[in-house]
């Protein structure tokens, strides 16, 4: 019985490895696209989220009485 389970696991393991590699590649491609789209803030964004760091930068740059 134990040998049968091991043999089945050995037969299935290459397919499982292929599925995991494909999922990893898709996730990497998704993160790459978001990095290109949003820059360094890609992990915090969803499709509907506003650009937070850009707004904070604009406030610090010249918004609240800052004349530098």
N, C-alpha and C positions, 0 to 999 in steps of 0.2 A: 504494500500500500504506500509506504513512504517513497519507494523508488518511483512509483507511478506519478506522485505529486512532483517530485524533483524533475522528472522528464518533461512533464507538462509545463512546468515553470521555465525550463530551459527552451522549450519550443516557443512559448509565448513571449519570452523576454526580448528578442529582437524587435518584434512588433511594438511592444510597449516602449522600447527605447526610441523607435522611430516616431511614435506619437508624441512622446515627451520632447524630442528635438524639434518637431514641427511646432508644437505649442510655444516652446521657448523662442523660436525664430519669429513667430507672429507677434509675441509680446515685445521682443526687441524692436521689430519694425514699427509697432505702434508707438513705443516710447521715442524712437528716432523721429518719427513724423511730428509728435507733440513737441519735441525739443526744437525742431526746425521752426515750428509754428509759433511757440511761445518763448523760446530761449531757455534760460536756466530755471524758469518757474514751471516747467511742464508737469511736474508731479502734483502740483496743487490745483491744476485746472481741470474743469469739466467743460463741456461744450458751452454751457450758459454762464460760466463764471466770468466776471470782469477782470481786467488786468490790474491786480492789486499793487504790485511793486511799481509799476509805471505811475500809478496815481500817487503813491506815497512819494516817489521821486519828484514828481511835479510839485507837490505841496512843499517838500523840503527845498526844492530848487528856487522857488520864487513866490510861493503862495502866501504864507502867513507872516507878512511883514519882513521877510528875509530879503535884504537888498544886496546880497553878495552874489 
